[in-house]
Amino acid sequence: MDRKIKVTVFNTKNWVFDSFLQMNKEFEFELDFQETRLYSKTASLARGSDAVCVFVNDDVNKEVVEILHDEGVKLIALRCAGFNNVALDKAKELGMEVVRVPAYSPYAVAEHTLGLILSLNRKFHKAHPRVREGNFSLDNLLGFDIHEKVIGVIGAGKIGQTFINMMSGFGCKILIYDKYENQEMKDLGAEYVSLEELYGKSDIISLHCPLTKDTFHMIDENAIDQMKRHVMIINTSRGKLIDTDAVIKGLKSKKIGYLGLDVYEEEEALFFEDLSETIIHDDQFVRLQTFPNVLITAHQAFFTKEAVMNIAETTFENIKNYFIHGRADNTVLF
Ligand code: NAI
């Protein structure tokens, strides 16, 4: 290419702007930062760009892919691992490539998962404001030993395995449900079991599988029925793995003892924005927050210094390899 590669970066937040500008000293792309999310009404902002760079909550549906194609975009570069928000069939039909950042820090997500477990169990988020107000009572702060508890991990890929390594260090028994078995995990003492067995035996269930047609709403009423009373459920993977109606019912009946979420079914309308001065119309989300045993973070599990710089570097390498070396690395498999 005898000119700079032009990339429209949608959904630009401060961390994207800072890390991309720093990384661009090395790559020298022409970057067009857009604050807005990518969706049908904003897609034409990419006019004249070679690539667009998008995140988990951009809506790259069929119509959007068509508009991007018509505007001359050749590459859709996801700056995240998940790709359930992209109409892959349409991109393939139009000969567009879709690349992603398959791994930027499994530690970031696994450590956040552990943070949710420890906070829900030992109630740090409640203890801190209490102590600040001079309330030193221990009422309602009773936790449990994580040591020797049964941890059910659904999806033991990069993040799941990192999490399993941590939980092994706590002396937990690990049960895994995954399509593929991994010898390293078995050597660690983890056991591959059916979903039914995992649901029936786990004290803590953590989701680390991708969102697909098979995994959509996998945690539904039927799944919750099979779980232990007072089970802890943690989801740092994708919101739509959980049927929110079903978990609200499970929380009301006390079948679910603890719920930790970094992702939420309808998070696109909420997360990554400061809505503190607006009215939240999502009643289910508001209901979830009324439970004393629910802890929600807004899709921040990935958010460490290391992960952010890795995201910028891999995204830029993906773009450079495609346009300069004619090679598509980290493509999303169709
Ligand atoms: P990975 O691809 O390394 O592992 C996914 C694992 O899930 C694989 O072992 C795969 O065999 C398994 N799997 C696929 N379909 C399954 C099914 N139907 N049932 C059970 N297991 C199944 O992915 P990685 O890097 O570990 O990421 C996992 C998920 O974490 C991603 O799909 C993404 O949704 C989420 N994620 C969340 C982040 C956050 O900030 N909250 C950041 C990064 C990823």
Boltz pocket constraint, residues with backbone or C-beta under 6 A from the ligand:
constraints:
  - pocket:
      binder: B
      contacts: [[A, 81], [A, 82], [A, 102], [A, 103], [A, 106], [A, 109], [A, 154], [A, 155], [A, 156], [A, 157], [A, 158], [A, 159], [A, 160], [A, 177], [A, 178], [A, 179], [A, 180], [A, 207], [A, 208], [A, 209], [A, 210], [A, 211], [A, 212], [A, 214], [A, 215], [A, 236], [A, 237], [A, 238], [A, 262], [A, 263], [A, 299], [A, 300], [A, 301], [A, 302], [A, 303]]
      max_distance: 6.0
